[in-house]
Structures are given as structure tokens and as C-alpha cells.
């Protein structure tokens, strides 16, 4: 249907107006405090590392909170994060410790 109009296809003024309004709406949303609260990428690297580790450990344990996880090993966490145990120890050292009861405790440094 549009091929017989030739390239480039003409743009109708309704679409131009709609797109101008839509861009303004999106800009207002992105500038809002609520948007910044949820999508701000200015989190410190330490907080991001902690959250990555916590998500992996809690995912293995099947829980959404807590800091001590029995039966969760470094090997299991590294496998879940798709990294080596050596990298887990190097990058996340200071965010967890091994417990005497055979688990992992996670914490913010």
C-alpha cells in the first residue's frame, strides 16, 4: 500500500504532533523524582556488588531476605553467578564470610 507513494514516505501532521507530545511526556516522566528513584544508575559500585551477591545467595536459598544461609557454599554461589570461585573471592571479598555451620553470611562492608 505505501510502496506506491515512493520513498521516503510522507509523514502525516497527526503523527508529527503525536510524536512531539509523546517525547515531551517521556521527558517529563524521566525527569520525575519517582523515575530517578527507581532508575538512577548512580548507586555506588559497592552497593551493586552486594546486591548481586545477595540475589545469588538468596536465589539459591529460595528466600528474599536474611543474611545467614546454611548449606550454601562458595562453589554454589560462584556457579549461580557464572563466575569462578577465585573470582568470587577476589571481587566479593568483604561482602561475605563462611560460617562454622557450613554456610555463608552476607553483609555490607
C-alpha positions in Angstrom: 0.0 0.0 0.0 2.7 2.5 0.9 5.1 1.4 -1.8 3.2 3.2 -4.4 3.8 6.5 -2.5 7.5 6.2 -3.1 10.4 6.6 -0.7 10.6 8.5 1.6 7.0 8.1 2.7 5.2 11.3 3.6 4.7 11.8 7.3 1.2 13.0 8.3 1.0 16.0 10.6 -1.1 14.0 13.1 1.9 11.7 13.6 4.3 14.6 13.9 2.1 16.2 16.6 1.6 12.9 18.4 5.3 12.1 18.5 6.2 15.6 19.7 3.7 15.2 22.6 4.9 11.7 23.3 8.6 12.9 23.5 7.6 15.7 25.9 5.6 13.2 28.1 8.5 10.8 28.2 10.9 13.6 29.1 8.6 14.7 32.0 8.5 11.1 33.3 12.3 10.6 33.1 12.8 13.9 34.9 10.4 13.0 37.7 11.7 12.1 41.2 10.0 8.8 41.1 11.7 7.7 37.9 15.1 8.8 39.3 14.4 6.9 42.5 13.9 3.6 40.6 16.2 4.0 37.6 19.1 6.1 38.9 22.4 4.4 38.0 24.4 6.4 40.5 24.4 3.6 43.1 27.9 3.1 44.5 29.7 0.1 43.0 29.8 -1.5 46.5 26.0 -1.5 46.7 25.7 -3.1 43.3 28.2 -5.8 44.2 26.4 -6.5 47.4 23.1 -6.7 45.7 24.4 -9.1 43.0 25.9 -11.4 45.7 22.8 -11.2 47.9 20.5 -12.0 44.9 22.6 -15.1 44.0 22.8 -16.4 47.6 19.1 -15.7 48.3 18.1 -17.3 45.0 20.0 -20.5 45.9 18.3 -20.5 49.3 14.9 -19.7 47.9 14.3 -16.7 50.2 14.2 -13.0 49.7 15.7 -11.8 52.9 18.2 -12.8 55.6 21.9 -12.7 55.9 22.9 -16.2 57.1 22.4 -19.2 54.7 23.2 -22.7 55.8 24.2 -25.2 53.1 25.1 -22.5 50.6 28.8 -22.9 49.6 31.1 -20.6 47.7 31.0 -23.1 44.8 27.2 -22.9 44.6 27.3 -19.1 44.6 30.0 -18.9 42.0 28.2 -21.3 39.8 24.9 -19.4 40.2 26.8 -16.2 39.3 28.5 -17.9 36.4 32.0 -17.0 37.7 34.9 -19.0 39.1 35.3 -19.4 42.9 38.6 -17.5 42.6 36.7 -14.5 41.0 34.0 -14.7 43.6 36.7 -14.5 46.3 38.5 -11.7 44.6 35.6 -9.5 43.6 33.2 -10.1 46.5 35.7 -10.5 49.4 34.4 -8.4 52.2 30.8 -9.0 51.4 30.5 -12.5 52.8 32.1 -14.9 55.2 31.9 -18.7 55.6 30.1 -19.8 58.8 31.1 -22.6 61.1 27.8 -24.2 60.5 28.6 -24.8 56.8 27.0 -21.8 55.2 27.5 -18.2 54.1 26.8 -15.0 55.8 26.5 -11.9 53.6 26.9 -8.3 54.8 27.7 -4.8 53.7 31.3 -3.9 54.3 
